Amino acid sequence: MSAMSIEEVLMKYTDNLMAIPGVVGTGQGFFDGESCIKVFVVKMTPELEDKIPEKLEGYPVKIKETGVIRAER
């Protein structure tokens, strides 16, 4: 596992992940009882699966299709 906390890993990589077309957010979550990094995408595509790493600094990365995310007014 990484010497960095998951919060530090998110801070380090969020800008890079958000620069990928189709990515609309990142966050921390759980998968199979362990901490993971979540990457939210408008629509799951093979291209996005290829561009988003399976792990970052030892933490698993899970992709979730959410559609477009808009701020509430």
Buried (B, 14 or more C-beta within 10 A) or exposed (E): EEEBEBEEBBEEBBEEBEEEEBBBBBEBEEEEEEBBBBBBBBEEEEEBEEBBBEEBBEBBBBBEEBEEEEEEE
